[in-house]
Amino acid sequence: MGFDGVGWLAAIIIGGVAGWLAKQFMQTNTGLLMNIILGIVGAIVASLVLGLLGISFGGWIGYLIAGFIGACIIIAIGRAVTR
Protein backbone atom coordinates (compact mmCIF):
# COMPACT_ATOMS: atom_id res chain seq x y z
CA MET A 1 0.00 0.00 0.00
CA GLY A 2 2.75 2.45 0.82
CA PHE A 3 0.48 4.95 2.65
CA ASP A 4 -0.53 6.71 -0.61
CA GLY A 5 -0.02 10.38 0.25
CA VAL A 6 -0.36 9.72 3.98
CA GLY A 7 2.63 10.04 6.34
CA TRP A 8 3.41 7.68 9.21
CA LEU A 9 1.88 9.89 11.92
CA ALA A 10 -1.24 10.50 9.85
CA ALA A 11 -1.47 6.75 9.14
CA ILE A 12 -1.47 6.06 12.88
CA ILE A 13 -4.12 8.70 13.57
CA ILE A 14 -6.33 7.70 10.62
CA GLY A 15 -5.82 4.03 11.48
CA GLY A 16 -6.97 4.71 15.03
CA VAL A 17 -10.10 6.49 13.79
CA ALA A 18 -10.83 3.72 11.27
CA GLY A 19 -10.33 1.06 13.96
CA TRP A 20 -12.58 2.98 16.36
CA LEU A 21 -15.30 3.30 13.70
CA ALA A 22 -15.06 -0.44 12.99
CA LYS A 23 -15.21 -1.14 16.73
CA GLN A 24 -18.43 0.87 17.00
CA PHE A 25 -19.95 -0.68 13.88
CA MET A 26 -19.03 -4.28 14.76
CA GLN A 27 -19.72 -3.77 18.51
CA THR A 28 -16.43 -5.11 19.87
CA ASN A 29 -14.50 -4.30 23.03
CA THR A 30 -11.00 -3.32 21.90
CA GLY A 31 -8.57 -0.74 23.24
CA LEU A 32 -6.79 2.19 21.60
CA LEU A 33 -3.71 0.25 20.48
CA MET A 34 -5.83 -2.52 18.98
CA ASN A 35 -7.95 0.10 17.17
CA ILE A 36 -4.82 1.60 15.60
CA ILE A 37 -3.52 -1.83 14.58
CA LEU A 38 -6.92 -2.85 13.18
CA GLY A 39 -7.17 0.38 11.18
CA ILE A 40 -3.67 0.22 9.68
CA VAL A 41 -3.69 -3.52 8.94
CA GLY A 42 -7.30 -3.22 7.79
CA ALA A 43 -6.33 -0.52 5.28
CA ILE A 44 -3.61 -2.77 3.90
CA VAL A 45 -5.95 -5.78 3.69
CA ALA A 46 -8.78 -3.79 2.10
CA SER A 47 -6.41 -2.18 -0.42
CA LEU A 48 -5.20 -5.62 -1.48
CA VAL A 49 -8.69 -7.14 -1.69
CA LEU A 50 -10.24 -4.16 -3.43
CA GLY A 51 -7.20 -3.87 -5.71
CA LEU A 52 -8.01 -7.34 -7.02
CA LEU A 53 -11.44 -6.02 -7.94
CA GLY A 54 -9.96 -2.98 -9.66
CA ILE A 55 -11.01 -0.51 -6.95
CA SER A 56 -8.40 1.81 -5.42
CA PHE A 57 -8.57 4.52 -2.77
CA GLY A 58 -6.13 7.39 -2.38
CA GLY A 59 -5.44 10.12 0.16
CA TRP A 60 -6.67 10.53 3.70
CA ILE A 61 -10.35 9.82 3.10
CA GLY A 62 -9.54 6.79 0.97
CA TYR A 63 -7.18 5.47 3.66
CA LEU A 64 -9.94 5.96 6.26
CA ILE A 65 -12.51 4.11 4.12
CA ALA A 66 -10.09 1.29 3.34
CA GLY A 67 -9.09 1.06 7.00
CA PHE A 68 -12.71 0.84 8.11
CA ILE A 69 -13.60 -1.82 5.54
CA GLY A 70 -10.47 -3.84 6.27
CA ALA A 71 -10.88 -3.60 10.05
CA CYS A 72 -14.47 -4.86 9.75
CA ILE A 73 -13.22 -7.77 7.62
CA ILE A 74 -10.53 -8.62 10.19
CA ILE A 75 -13.02 -8.44 13.08
CA ALA A 76 -15.46 -10.70 11.19
CA ILE A 77 -12.70 -13.23 10.45
CA GLY A 78 -11.60 -13.13 14.09
CA ARG A 79 -15.14 -13.81 15.25
CA ALA A 80 -15.53 -16.70 12.81
CA VAL A 81 -12.29 -18.30 13.97
CA THR A 82 -12.94 -17.97 17.70
CA ARG A 83 -16.48 -19.35 17.59
Secondary structure, DSSP 4 states (H G I P E B T S, - for coil): ---TT--HHHHHHHHHHHHHHHHHHHT----HHHHHHHHHHHHHHHHHHHHHTT----HHHHHHHHHHHHHHHHHHHHHHHH-
